[in-house]
Amino acid sequence: MINIRKERPEDERRVEEIAREAFWSLYFPGCHEHYAIHQLRKHEDYLRELSWVIEMDGDLAGGIFFSKSKIVGRGVRRYVSEEEKRSAAESTRV
């Protein structure tokens, strides 16, 4: 049976192990995907409420993770969220 549910703190290590096993030496010797997931969870742009895991017959089989993102580049206007606009407006108030 397949079950999709929110990730819990006790799932984190196993999810990272699954990512390591899935990507190990797939494109080059070793892999970095499990470490990227680990670091993502510490970042301010990580959206914990959108982290899901997949269970197959009660065992963790994978996960999906999301973070906020920004587009920056030469000649490209940076997207500013409504939250950033409010924060900037509050910091300039006298």
Salt bridges, closest charged atoms under 4 A:
GLU7 OE2 - ARG41 NH2 2.54
GLU10 OE2 - ARG8 NE 3.01
ASP11 OD2 - ARG5 NH1 2.73
GLU12 OE2 - ARG41 NE 3.87
GLU12 OE2 - ARG48 NH1 3.16
GLU16 OE2 - HIS38 ND1 3.21
GLU16 OE2 - ARG41 NH1 2.50
GLU17 OE2 - ARG13 NE 3.32
GLU17 OE1 - ARG14 NH1 3.36
GLU21 OE2 - ARG14 NH1 3.48
ASP45 OD2 - HIS43 ND1 3.86
GLU55 OE2 - ARG5 NE 3.00
GLU82 OE2 - LYS85 NZ 3.16
GLU84 OE2 - LYS70 NZ 3.41
GLU84 OE2 - ARG78 NH2 3.53
